[in-house]
Amino acid sequence: MRTVGIDLSADRSKTAMSVLEWTDGMAAVGLPALKCTDEVLINELSGLRPGDQAGVDTPFGWPAEFVRAVGAHHAEDPWPGRGQDSERYRKDYLRYRLTDRIVRDQIYPLKPPLPAPFDRIGAMVARWAHLEDELNRRGVRVDRTGRGPIAEVYPKASRHRWELLGGPRDMDALLAAAPWLRCDAPTARTYDASEHAFDALVCALTARAVACGLTACPEAAELDDARIEGWIHLPVPGSLALLPHHEDLTPMRPSTYAG
């Protein structure tokens, strides 16, 4: 199987993609694609074969409460946060999705994911919305819960779960932690030279965790929000070592929750 990792940005010069080929208990690391255009990304994602999995570092949607608030303001309806503390309403409901708050609470002392509706992240979500629409038009349906072949991932949180945050952010450290990765020296130097390429590689590794059922899926009470806002797939702690050894397991994604 192949896993594809994409470190998405609103700026294509900061968008990178990495592809891993998994065979016989190892994964071959290909050269990253840098400065990826929409066409490059769509062609790769629409060409996923049965059993392939992609992980994309971007929010798949905006907070549902943010969308509701913008709609209310546009229609001159009552502000949904009326009567509430303004700062808390913005921080807890407009700024972050449910999945962002879960990551914030579970992975301390990491900073929470960058908020989708604020700062420059909103432009990145808008780019993803364009890509998602084009994929759907081509018959590749994107399930924002990550149940399909394309899932939302967060490489910094994956590195935390795999205990890779304390040391240097380079290929030597990653290859020492995952000796089953096959990567020649020139390719490793290319990843070391670009933080976006390196994050794309971690996204590709996380995509493997998704395919193997080694990430947390939304529970029943979280599913409605996840379908609208997206869902960050956090790897199971310590699961990095398990990634090459799950060829014989049936992926657990479809059976982890109803939907």
N, C-alpha and C positions, 0 to 999 in steps of 0.2 A: 504494500500500500504506500501511498504518498501522503504526506501532510504538508500543508501550505501555511506559512505564517506571514501576516501582513501587518506592518507597523504603519498605520494610516495617519496622514496629516492633511489638513486643508491645502497645504503647500506640497505640490508633487515633488519638489526638490528634496523634501524631507520624508518621502514615502518610500518604504523599502519592502521587499518580498524575499522570503527564503523558502526553499523546498527541500524536504527530506525524503529519501527513499528507504523504506524499512524492509529488510530481508534478513532472515537467518540470525536473529538476535542482535542485529546492528542497524545503524542508520547512517546512510551516506549523505554528507552535507554538500549541497551544490553551491555554486557561486551565487551571492545575492543579486537580485535585480534592484537597482537604485533609480531614484527619480521616476517612479512608476506613474504612468498616465492612467486615466480611467480605462482606456481601451485595454491596456496590459492587464490590469486587475480583473476586469470583466471577462476577458478571454481566459484567464487562468481559472477563475472561480466557476465559470460556466462549463469549463472542460474537466471538472472533477469527475473521476471515474467511480463506479460503485466501490465503496469501502474507503475512498479517500476522505480526508477531513481537513477543513481549513479553520484557522483561528485568526481573528481580526482584532487588532487593538484599536477599538473605537467604541464609544457608546452606540448601541443600535437604535436608540430612541431618546427622546426628551422625557423629563419627569412628567407623569400624567397630570399632576397638579399644576405644573408650569403651563402646560398646554391649555388646561381649563382656565387658568387665570388670564392668559393672553386672550383667549376667546371671549371671556367675560369683559375684559377691558375694551376690546375691539367693538363689542356690541353695546357698550355703555351699560352693562348689567352690574349688579352689586359685586364688589371685589370679594373673591372667595375667602380672603384672609380678614374680612371685616370683623372687628371685635377681638382679634388675636394680637399678641405681641408681634409687631411688624418684623423685628430682627429675627425672632425665632421662626416665624412663618417663612421668611425668605431662606433662612439657613437650613431648616429641616424639611421643607416641602417643595419650595421652588427650586432650590439649588441642587439637591441630590435626588437621584432615583432610589427606589427601595434597594436595589442590588448594590448601589454605592454605599448606602448606610450599613448594609450587612458587611461589606468589605471593611469599612471604617471600624466597625465594632469588633470584627474578628481578627484583624491584623494590626494590632497595636504594637509598636508606636509608629507604624507607617502613616503617612498622610493619606487621607481618603483620595479616591480617584478624582481627577479634575472634573468639575461639574459641567454637565452637558450644555445647560442654557447660558452659562456665563463665560466671559473672557473669549478666547479664541476657539475654545472647544466647540462652541455652537456651529462655527463654520465647518469643522471637521464632521460633525453629525450631519450637516446639510449635504456634504459630499457623499457620506455613506448613504443617505436617503436616496440620492441620485443613483448610486451604484445598485442599491437594493431594488429600486424600481426597474432598472434595466435588466437585472438578473431575473426578476419576476416576469418581465416581458418575454424573456428568452426561455421561460419554462423552468427556471431554477428558483424554486420558492425558498425564501429566507424565513425560517422560523426564528423569531427573536429570542426564544428561550434556549436556542442552541440544539434543539432536538434533531435538526437536519444536518446536512454536511458542512454548514458554515456556522461557527459559534463565536460569540464575543469573549475575548480573553483580555487579560491585563498582565503584561510581562513582569512588571515590578512585583505584583502580588505573587506570581508564580515563582519568581526567584526567592521571595521570602519563604514560601511554603517549602521550597527545596533547599533552604539554608544556603543560598548563594549571595545574599546581600552583604554579609560581613566582610568578604574579601574583595579583591579587585574585580572589576567588571571587564574581563577579558577572556579570550578563548582558552588560554592556558588553564584558568580556573575552571571553566566549564568542561573542558576535556578531561580534567582530573576528576571531576565529580561524575562525569558520564563517559567512562573510557570506551564504551561501545559506540561512540560517535566516530565516524571515519571522516577525517578532514585533513587535506594536505596543507602544507605550510603556506603556500600562496593564498589559498582560500581563507585560511585562518587569519592571515594578515588583512585581508579585505574586510572581514567582519570586525576586526579590532579597529580598523580605520573609520568605521561608521557606527555610531550608537544606534542609528535607525536600523541598520542591517542586523546588528546584534540583537536588538529587541525583536525583529522579525523572526530570527532563529528561535528565540525563546517562545514566541507565539506558535511556531511550528511544533516545538516540543509540547506545548500545552495542548495543541490540537490533537496530538497523539493521546494525551491523557483523557481528553474528551472522548475520543473514539474507543478507548479502553474502559470507559466507565469509571475513571479515577478522578472525576471532578464532582463538585456538589451541584446538583440540579435543584430547581425550585420545588419547594414543597407545595402541597395543594393550596394552602392559604396564600402563597406567593405567586401562584401561576398567572392569575389575571394581570397583575402588574408586570410580570416578566414578559408576557405576550405583547404588551404595548411598549414598555420602556426598554426591553432588552435584559440580558442576564449575564453577569460576569462569571465565567466558569473558573472557580478556584480549584487547583489540584489538591488532592488528598496529601497531607503532610508526609514527606518522605517517599512520595510516589515516583520521583525521578528514576530511581534504580529499577523500578518495575516496568518502565515503558517498553524496553525491548523484549520482554518476556510474556507479552499478552497476546501473541498471535493465535493461541488456541482458545481464547476466551471469547464468548459472545458479548459484544458491546452492550452495556447496561443502560444506555441512554433511553431507549423506548420504554423500558419497564420501571424506570426509577420514579416516574410520576405519571399520573393519568393526564390525558389531554387529547 
